[in-house]
Amino acid sequence: MRIAIVLGLILFATPASSQSAEPCREIRGRAILYSGDSFLEIWHIGTHHTFYVVDDSSTDLIMRYVRPSVGDSRQALFADFTLCPTAPYKRGASQATLVSRIRNPRVVTMPNK
């Protein structure tokens, strides 16, 4: 009986958002800062899935490697990203995430289109 009460209190006290977020995972991806609206997006290479960065520390981590668009070119960061989604996966939608680690970074200059 006590166990049921304790479990009930734990479930009641845990926010629903933490239950719906996925565990952290490492992906090979490409990060680009879109200068028009300062939108920082990470594309999971080999899929149609994208992530958008939701906190300043994650943005700062990525911006150590890339700089904003200059003239007719922009930089892309290809790397192994450890991502911790803060929202559940929805097919066809970009997913909110935190970036906890970047490994094997490679910066590539790409033309603006």
C-alpha positions as CSV (number, residue, x, y, z in Angstrom):
1,M,0.0,0.0,0.0
2,R,2.8,2.4,0.9
3,I,4.5,1.7,-2.4
4,A,1.4,2.6,-4.4
5,I,1.1,5.9,-2.5
6,V,4.7,6.8,-3.1
7,L,4.5,5.9,-6.8
8,G,1.3,7.9,-7.1
9,L,3.0,10.9,-5.5
10,I,6.1,10.6,-7.8
11,L,3.9,10.4,-10.9
12,F,1.8,13.4,-9.7
13,A,4.9,15.5,-9.0
14,T,6.7,14.8,-12.3
15,P,5.9,17.3,-15.0
16,A,4.3,15.9,-18.1
17,S,6.9,17.5,-20.4
18,S,9.8,15.5,-18.9
19,Q,7.9,12.3,-19.6
20,S,7.3,13.1,-23.2
21,A,10.8,14.1,-24.1
22,E,13.1,11.5,-25.6
23,P,16.4,10.4,-24.1
24,C,19.7,12.0,-25.3
25,R,21.3,10.5,-28.4
26,E,24.2,11.1,-30.7
27,I,23.5,11.9,-34.4
28,R,25.6,12.9,-37.4
29,G,24.3,16.2,-38.4
30,R,24.7,19.6,-40.1
31,A,24.1,22.8,-38.1
32,I,23.3,26.1,-39.9
33,L,22.4,29.5,-38.6
34,Y,19.9,31.1,-40.9
35,S,20.7,34.8,-40.8
36,G,17.4,36.2,-41.9
37,D,15.7,35.1,-38.7
38,S,18.7,33.9,-36.7
39,F,17.2,30.4,-36.7
40,L,19.7,27.7,-35.7
41,E,18.8,24.3,-37.1
42,I,20.4,20.9,-37.1
43,W,19.6,18.4,-39.8
44,H,20.0,14.7,-39.0
45,I,22.0,13.5,-42.0
46,G,20.3,10.7,-43.9
47,T,16.8,11.6,-42.7
48,H,14.3,14.3,-43.3
49,H,14.3,15.2,-39.5
50,T,15.5,18.5,-38.2
51,F,16.1,19.9,-34.7
52,Y,16.0,23.5,-33.5
53,V,18.1,24.7,-30.6
54,V,16.2,26.1,-27.6
55,D,18.8,27.5,-25.2
56,D,21.7,29.9,-25.2
57,S,24.3,27.4,-24.0
58,S,23.5,25.1,-26.9
59,T,23.7,28.0,-29.4
60,D,27.0,29.2,-27.8
61,L,28.4,25.7,-28.2
62,I,27.7,25.6,-31.9
63,M,28.7,29.2,-32.5
64,R,32.2,28.4,-31.3
65,Y,32.7,26.7,-34.7
66,V,30.6,28.8,-37.1
67,R,30.1,32.5,-37.7
68,P,27.0,34.2,-39.0
69,S,26.5,34.6,-42.8
70,V,28.8,37.1,-44.5
71,G,27.9,38.3,-48.0
72,D,26.9,35.5,-50.2
73,S,28.1,32.6,-48.2
74,R,27.4,30.9,-44.8
75,Q,29.1,28.3,-42.8
76,A,27.7,24.9,-41.9
77,L,29.0,22.7,-39.0
78,F,29.1,19.0,-39.8
79,A,29.6,17.0,-36.6
80,D,28.5,14.2,-34.2
81,F,26.0,16.0,-32.0
82,T,24.7,14.7,-28.7
83,L,21.1,16.0,-28.6
84,C,18.6,15.9,-25.8
85,P,15.1,16.6,-27.3
86,T,12.9,18.7,-25.1
87,A,9.7,17.9,-27.0
88,P,8.3,14.6,-28.4
89,Y,9.0,13.6,-32.0
90,K,6.3,14.6,-34.5
91,R,6.6,13.4,-38.0
92,G,7.2,16.3,-40.4
93,A,8.0,18.9,-37.7
94,S,11.3,20.2,-36.4
95,Q,12.0,19.1,-32.9
96,A,13.1,21.3,-30.0
97,T,16.5,20.1,-28.5
98,L,19.4,20.9,-26.3
99,V,23.0,20.2,-27.5
100,S,25.2,18.7,-24.9
101,R,28.3,17.7,-26.9
102,I,29.9,18.2,-30.3
103,R,32.5,15.7,-31.6
104,N,34.4,15.5,-34.9
105,P,33.5,19.1,-36.0
106,R,34.1,20.1,-39.6
107,V,33.1,23.6,-40.8
108,V,32.2,24.0,-44.5
109,T,31.5,27.3,-46.3
110,M,28.3,27.1,-48.4
111,P,26.8,29.6,-50.9
112,N,23.7,31.4,-49.7
113,K,20.7,30.7,-51.9
